[in-house]
């Protein structure tokens, strides 16, 4: 695992995601031994000058045990109530474990909107450096109690990748109850091999995730690969490793661990493009013709009104939208200079006609190149 050595420095910003399967049992409740092990390792890494943020699942799991439910609740209000009961129990366990290590923790609960809205995103972004300066370990979860389906991220793998982007981490470590990504489903094929390093998330790697059914938690391998895509294209490395091993964090830092390392892309996107491509959610979409598609994909051009064939959804100027080709394939995302109402009027028209049609012209292009991210580039 010498490849990790070139990624980790003396002081690193690291996000560690811990899955429900490692933390909560529906009968026994929160696994205090595991939380104590994690607190011990994290406090040690923190004392070495690293900044560590934990994304912890387990609120619903802890709530299920506290209410003595037979299974995880299915309806949204039940899940919300169960999370409201479990989240403080989870935090109490972290608080106790970290107090023993002389380490202060902070609770941060986030929703999808905190990432999708750029002002809220920047506000959240400003909080973390202050916590890190004080040596505090933020413990993050989705705010399940207020997050109904439409505003829900839904899984903590993707949440942890968004947090890694938010704090501009060097590394995201996803601790699960499996060793990493395998060449085949290890429960069915005993010849399945652990893949130690993924240099590029190819369609073949994505297929492996789809066939994997080794986990009982919310996301399984599919959401882990989604998280890896969000990380590597932003220049952040990601590891999937088995959190049942009490020494896993030490082994990762000494480069002797068993797991899968996803290498970060070399040509990473700048901060704004990262937000557009991997954080903000699209409020609508436009379909473009072949000529415009070619201009975007091969000539690094901006999107002009003349290439737009259809406009879907209601969105304002300065909101993120998706760009689809005529086969309905998403090829890019970008921040539009014009609202959906304006675009319906100027679609298919020449730039020189915008002013006459709208009685004003804010921009020549609908989406400027600087506000546009191609899907599939630079590395996913
Ligand atoms: N936020 C959920 C919880 O704390 C977990 C979601 C997940 O497991 O990905 O229970």
Boltz pocket constraint, residues with backbone or C-beta under 6 A from the ligand:
constraints:
  - pocket:
      binder: B
      contacts: [[A, 19], [A, 20], [A, 56], [A, 57], [A, 58], [A, 59], [A, 60], [A, 61], [A, 83], [A, 141], [A, 142], [A, 144], [A, 154], [A, 155], [A, 156], [A, 157], [A, 217], [A, 218], [A, 219]]
      max_distance: 6.0
